[in-house]
Amino acid sequence: MITKLAWRNIWFKPLNTILSIILLTSSVAIITVLILLEKQFEEKFNSNIDGIDLVMGAQGSPLQLILSSVYQVDAPTGNISFDSAKIWMQNPMVKRAIPLAFGDNYKGFKIVGTTSEYLEKYGAVISEGKVFEKNFEVVVGSEAAQKLNLGIGDEFFGTHGSEEEGEVHEHYAYKVVGIASATGRVVDNLIISNIPSVWQMHGTHEEEAHRHEENLAHGEAGHIHEEGDEHEHHIDEESDMTIDEPGMEITSVLLQMRNPMAKLTWQRIIPQNTKMQAASPAIEINRLFTLFGVGIDALRYLAYGIMLISGISIFIALFNTLKERKNEFALLRVNGAGRRQLLKLVLIESLLLCVLGFIFGTILGRIGLMLISRSSESDFKLSFNPYEFIWDKEGWLLVLTLLVGVIAALIPAIKAYTLNISKTLAYA
């Protein structure tokens, strides 16, 4: 009965009620987005650097090297000599070394030259087909395969660079031989080949491909599909490059060390003795989180400020309506309502506003995260789950929201509790 009466009373002045709900909804939505983003962002970043102690690559920004080599979200710092890198890769201090070579993409999805160890490192098993064995055979990550609608046996041409609108390499076609299982990590959005494929696509073998194309055009061995067929060129396997080619370059190497001391010493030794650097993902990501933390804290303080304003708004609304409803409260007392029931009535009115604000804020926050996820997925191939509920933090947010309602209703509730019936009815 009291709850029904309280529900009717909060709509006594609908504009005040709507304003209070909007303010609470905004603050709860911002905090909800921050809670979900912070947790999922940290989880995704930490899961991708698991098992990577150092990243060896061209000298430049260490953070840029980590972002490009581990998370595939930035341009590389440059290339390094594979011959020089192998010296360090074969060092007894190294437990595992995974070379990476970048260069092309297909419709915005990066084509990464590496070894099968890269798939093993991220726990990506082959759900369909097999692992690449020959040049231009590729394994496609689960997300990339779904979004690009690629299946076993499909062929496609890569585009130079990381931009979708670059120059298309039509002299070699990549062939899908495997689809990787979903891992929730960066490998899900990649197209993976062996390293010689990247070299052959961009190296001196381009000239051989063009010469081979000319031979085909003059009717020599091989074939070109006519118009209407897939544009496909077949290159003799004898001309394929191998991983033992001298004087070649790669982009970076993911290193797992046997000795913890090597993590520290190699960061100093490598740049001193080579044209390369060794960056620590843990250090750089902590630095990145620190930079993000400043912005996140600022938004969090803004959200708490909005929540404080919403509490003040609820207080003003209840206090003003209390003056106008003194006669109503006095009549309720005359009809048998006790002081505690009036106290409860005002508190329930405030708490109803807070519960509505929390529900709408939670929903709006998840809609906001869904929009952020779509944007980040398009730009960085990084998605977030808007349906996750973090019970400990969001539970405390609910408690905080209700506490704001109790504090805002405290003075009006006490006023209702101490209402003098005789004086109120005398002046009515």
C-alpha positions in Angstrom: 0.0 0.0 0.0 2.8 2.4 1.0 4.8 1.5 -2.1 1.8 2.2 -4.4 1.2 5.5 -2.7 4.9 6.4 -3.0 4.9 5.5 -6.8 1.9 7.9 -7.3 3.6 10.6 -5.3 6.9 10.6 -7.2 4.8 11.5 -10.3 3.1 14.4 -8.5 5.7 16.6 -10.3 6.8 14.6 -13.3 9.4 17.0 -14.6 11.3 17.0 -11.3 11.1 13.2 -11.3 12.3 12.8 -14.9 15.2 15.2 -14.2 16.3 13.2 -11.2 16.0 9.9 -13.1 18.0 11.3 -16.1 20.8 12.5 -13.8 21.0 9.2 -11.9 20.8 7.2 -15.2 23.7 9.2 -16.7 26.0 8.7 -13.7 25.2 5.0 -13.4 25.7 4.5 -17.2 29.1 6.2 -17.2 30.3 4.2 -14.1 28.9 1.0 -15.6 30.8 1.5 -18.9 34.0 2.3 -17.0 33.7 -0.8 -14.8 33.1 -3.1 -17.8 35.7 -1.5 -20.0 38.4 -1.4 -17.4 37.9 -5.1 -16.5 37.6 -6.5 -20.0 40.3 -4.2 -21.5 42.8 -5.3 -18.9 41.8 -9.0 -19.3 42.2 -8.8 -23.1 45.5 -7.1 -22.9 46.9 -9.3 -20.2 45.8 -12.5 -21.9 47.6 -11.6 -25.1 50.9 -10.9 -23.5 50.8 -14.2 -21.5 54.0 -16.1 -22.2 55.7 -13.2 -24.0 58.6 -11.7 -21.9 60.1 -9.5 -24.6 59.4 -8.4 -28.1 62.5 -7.8 -30.3 62.1 -5.4 -33.2 63.4 -2.3 -34.9 64.4 0.6 -32.7 61.8 3.2 -32.1 58.9 3.5 -29.7 58.7 0.4 -27.4 55.0 0.9 -26.9 54.5 1.0 -30.7 56.5 -2.2 -31.1 54.3 -3.9 -28.5 51.0 -2.7 -29.9 51.9 -3.6 -33.5 53.5 -7.0 -32.7 51.3 -8.3 -29.9 48.0 -6.6 -30.4 48.1 -5.8 -34.1 46.7 -2.3 -33.6 49.6 0.0 -34.7 52.1 0.3 -37.5 55.4 -1.5 -36.9 58.6 0.4 -36.0 60.3 -1.1 -39.0 62.0 -4.3 -40.1 65.0 -6.1 -38.7 67.5 -8.5 -40.2 66.3 -12.1 -39.8 70.0 -13.3 -39.8 70.8 -11.0 -36.9 67.6 -11.9 -35.1 68.3 -15.7 -35.4 71.5 -15.2 -33.4 69.4 -14.0 -30.4 66.6 -16.4 -31.1 69.0 -19.3 -30.8 70.5 -18.1 -27.5 70.3 -20.6 -24.6 68.5 -18.0 -22.5 65.5 -18.2 -24.9 62.8 -20.7 -24.2 60.7 -19.9 -27.2 61.1 -17.5 -30.1 58.3 -16.7 -32.6 59.2 -14.6 -35.6 56.6 -12.3 -37.2 56.5 -10.7 -40.7 53.8 -8.2 -41.7 53.1 -6.5 -44.9 49.5 -7.1 -46.2 45.9 -7.3 -45.2 42.7 -8.6 -46.7 39.7 -6.3 -46.3 41.3 -4.8 -43.2 42.3 -8.1 -41.6 46.1 -8.4 -41.2 48.0 -11.2 -42.9 50.8 -12.3 -40.6 53.7 -14.4 -41.6 54.9 -16.6 -38.7 55.2 -20.2 -37.6 52.7 -22.7 -36.3 54.0 -22.0 -32.8 52.1 -18.7 -33.0 48.9 -20.6 -33.1 50.0 -22.9 -30.3 51.1 -19.9 -28.1 47.5 -18.5 -28.2 45.9 -21.9 -27.9 44.3 -21.8 -31.3 43.7 -25.3 -32.6 42.6 -26.1 -36.1 38.9 -26.6 -36.1 38.7 -27.2 -39.9 41.4 -28.2 -42.4 45.1 -28.2 -41.5 48.0 -25.9 -40.6 49.7 -24.1 -43.5 52.6 -26.1 -45.1 53.4 -24.4 -48.4 53.8 -20.8 -49.4 50.5 -18.8 -49.7 48.6 -21.3 -47.7 46.8 -19.6 -44.8 45.0 -20.4 -41.5 42.2 -17.9 -40.8 41.2 -16.9 -37.3 37.6 -17.7 -36.2 36.4 -14.1 -36.2 38.1 -13.2 -39.5 36.7 -16.4 -41.2 33.2 -15.5 -40.0 33.3 -11.9 -41.0 35.1 -12.4 -44.3 32.9 -15.5 -45.1 36.0 -17.6 -45.9 36.1 -21.3 -46.0 38.5 -24.2 -46.7 39.7 -23.9 -50.3 38.8 -20.3 -50.8 41.4 -18.0 -52.5 41.9 -14.3 -52.2 44.5 -11.6 -53.0 46.1 -9.5 -50.3 46.3 -5.7 -50.2 49.6 -4.0 -49.5 50.0 -2.4 -46.1 47.6 -2.2 -43.3 44.9 -0.1 -45.0 42.1 -1.8 -46.9 42.4 0.6 -49.8 46.0 -0.2 -50.7 47.5 -1.8 -53.8 46.2 -5.3 -54.4 48.9 -8.0 -55.0 47.4 -9.9 -57.9 50.5 -12.0 -58.8 50.0 -14.5 -55.9 46.7 -15.8 -54.4 46.4 -16.9 -50.8 44.6 -20.2 -50.3 42.7 -21.0 -47.1 43.7 -24.4 -45.8 42.7 -24.1 -42.1 40.2 -22.3 -39.8 41.4 -21.8 -36.2 39.2 -22.2 -33.2 38.0 -19.2 -31.2 40.3 -18.1 -28.4 39.1 -14.6 -27.4 42.6 -13.3 -28.3 44.1 -11.3 -31.1 44.7 -14.4 -33.2 40.9 -14.7 -33.9 41.1 -11.6 -36.2 44.2 -12.6 -38.1 45.1 -14.4 -41.3 48.2 -16.4 -40.8 50.7 -17.8 -43.3 54.4 -18.8 -43.2 57.1 -16.1 -43.4 58.4 -17.0 -46.9 54.9 -16.1 -48.3 55.4 -12.5 -47.0 58.9 -12.4 -48.5 57.9 -13.8 -51.8 54.9 -11.4 -52.0 57.2 -8.4 -51.6 60.6 -9.6 -52.6 62.5 -10.2 -55.9 60.1 -13.1 -56.6 57.6 -10.5 -57.7 59.6 -10.1 -60.8 59.6 -13.8 -61.4 55.9 -13.8 -61.0 55.5 -11.1 -63.6 57.8 -12.9 -66.0 55.8 -16.1 -65.4 52.7 -14.2 -66.1 54.1 -13.0 -69.4 55.1 -16.6 -70.3 51.5 -17.7 -69.6 50.2 -15.0 -71.8 52.3 -16.3 -74.6 50.8 -19.7 -74.3 53.5 -21.5 -72.2 52.9 -23.9 -69.4 50.3 -23.0 -66.9 47.0 -21.2 -67.2 45.1 -18.0 -66.4 41.3 -18.1 -65.8 39.4 -16.3 -68.4 37.0 -13.4 -67.5 34.2 -14.8 -65.4 36.5 -17.2 -63.6 38.5 -16.5 -60.5 41.6 -14.5 -61.3 44.2 -17.0 -60.2 47.9 -17.4 -61.0 49.8 -20.6 -60.2 53.5 -20.3 -59.6 55.8 -23.3 -59.7 56.7 -24.6 -56.2 60.3 -24.8 -57.3 60.5 -21.0 -57.4 59.0 -20.6 -53.9 61.2 -18.9 -51.3 62.1 -20.8 -48.1 62.8 -19.8 -44.5 66.5 -20.3 -45.1 66.7 -17.4 -47.6 69.8 -15.2 -46.8 69.6 -11.5 -46.2 65.9 -11.3 -45.6 64.0 -9.2 -43.1 61.2 -9.7 -40.6 59.1 -7.4 -38.4 59.7 -8.7 -34.9 60.2 -11.7 -32.7 58.1 -12.7 -29.6 60.5 -14.1 -27.0 59.9 -16.2 -23.9 62.9 -16.3 -21.7 64.2 -19.1 -19.4 65.9 -16.7 -17.0 64.1 -13.8 -15.4 67.3 -11.8 -15.3 67.5 -12.0 -19.1 64.3 -10.0 -19.4 66.1 -7.0 -17.8 69.6 -7.4 -19.3 68.4 -8.0 -22.9 66.5 -4.7 -22.8 69.9 -3.0 -22.3 72.2 -5.3 -24.2 70.3 -5.6 -27.5 70.0 -1.9 -28.4 73.7 -1.4 -27.3 75.0 -4.1 -29.7 72.5 -4.1 -32.5 70.1 -1.9 -34.5 67.2 -3.6 -32.6 65.5 -3.2 -29.3 63.9 -5.5 -26.8 60.7 -4.2 -25.3 58.9 -5.7 -22.3 55.1 -6.0 -22.9 54.4 -6.0 -19.1 56.2 -2.6 -18.6 54.7 -1.0 -21.7 51.2 -2.1 -21.0 51.4 -0.9 -17.4 52.5 2.4 -18.8 49.6 2.4 -21.2 47.1 1.5 -18.3 48.6 4.5 -16.3 47.9 6.8 -19.3 44.4 5.4 -19.6 43.9 5.5 -15.9 44.1 9.3 -15.8 41.2 9.6 -18.3 39.2 6.8 -16.6 39.6 8.5 -13.2 38.5 11.8 -14.7 35.3 10.2 -16.2 34.7 8.4 -12.9 34.9 11.6 -10.9 32.5 13.2 -13.4 30.1 10.4 -12.9 30.2 10.7 -9.1 29.7 14.4 -9.5 26.6 13.8 -11.6 25.4 11.3 -9.0 25.9 13.9 -6.3 23.9 16.4 -8.3 21.1 13.9 -8.8 21.0 13.3 -5.0 20.7 17.1 -4.5 18.0 17.1 -7.2 16.0 14.3 -5.4 16.4 16.2 -2.0 15.1 19.4 -3.5 12.2 17.7 -5.2 11.2 15.8 -2.0 11.7 18.9 0.2 9.6 21.1 -2.0 6.8 18.6 -2.4 6.8 18.0 1.3 5.8 21.6 1.9 2.9 21.2 -0.6 1.8 17.9 0.8 1.7 18.8 4.5 -2.1 18.6 4.5 -2.0 15.2 2.8 0.4 13.9 5.4 -1.7 15.3 8.2 -4.8 13.6 6.9 -2.9 10.3 6.6 -2.0 10.7 10.3 -5.6 11.4 11.2 -6.7 8.3 9.3 -4.4 6.1 11.3 -1.0 6.3 9.6 1.8 6.3 12.1 4.9 8.5 12.1 7.1 5.6 10.9 4.8 5.0 7.9 5.3 8.6 6.8 9.0 8.2 7.3 8.9 5.1 5.2 6.8 6.8 2.5 9.3 9.5 1.9 12.2 7.1 1.9 10.5 4.7 -0.5 9.8 7.6 -2.9 13.5 8.4 -3.0 14.6 4.8 -3.3 12.1 4.2 -6.2 13.8 7.0 -8.1 17.2 5.5 -7.4 16.2 2.0 -8.4 14.8 3.4 -11.7 17.9 5.4 -12.3 20.1 2.3 -11.6 18.1 0.1 -13.9 18.0 2.6 -16.8 21.7 3.5 -16.2 22.7 -0.2 -16.3 20.8 -0.7 -19.6 22.1 2.6 -21.1 25.7 1.7 -20.0 25.5 -1.6 -21.8 24.1 0.0 -24.9 27.0 2.5 -24.8 29.5 -0.4 -24.4 27.9 -2.1 -27.4 28.5 1.0 -29.5 32.1 1.3 -28.3 32.6 -2.3 -29.1 31.4 -1.9 -32.6 33.7 1.1 -33.2 36.7 -0.6 -31.6 36.0 -3.8 -33.5 35.9 -1.9 -36.8 39.1 0.0 -36.1 41.2 -2.3 -33.9 39.5 -5.7 -34.1 38.9 -5.5 -30.4 35.4 -6.3 -29.0 33.8 -6.1 -25.6 31.0 -8.1 -24.0 28.1 -5.8 -22.9 26.2 -8.6 -21.3 28.8 -9.4 -18.6 27.7 -8.4 -15.1 30.5 -7.7 -12.5 28.7 -8.5 -9.3 31.1 -7.1 -6.8 31.6 -3.7 -8.5 28.1 -3.2 -9.9 26.7 -4.5 -6.7 28.5 -1.8 -4.8 27.3 0.7 -7.4 23.7 -0.3 -6.6 24.4 0.1 -2.8 26.0 3.6 -3.5 23.0 4.6 -5.6 20.5 3.6 -2.9 22.7 5.3 -0.3 22.4 8.5 -2.3 18.6 8.1 -2.2 18.6 7.5 1.6 20.8 10.6 2.3 18.7 12.8 -0.1 15.5 11.7 1.6 16.8 11.9 5.2 15.8 15.5 6.0 12.4 15.4 4.2 11.7 12.1 5.9 12.5 13.5 9.4 10.3 16.5 8.6 7.5 14.2 7.7 8.1 12.2 10.9 8.0 15.2 13.2 5.0 16.8 11.4 2.7 18.6 13.9 -0.8 17.5 12.9 -2.8 20.1 14.9 -0.8 23.1 13.6 -0.9 21.8 10.0 -4.7 21.3 10.0 -5.2 24.6 11.9 -3.5 26.5 9.1 -5.0 24.5 6.3 
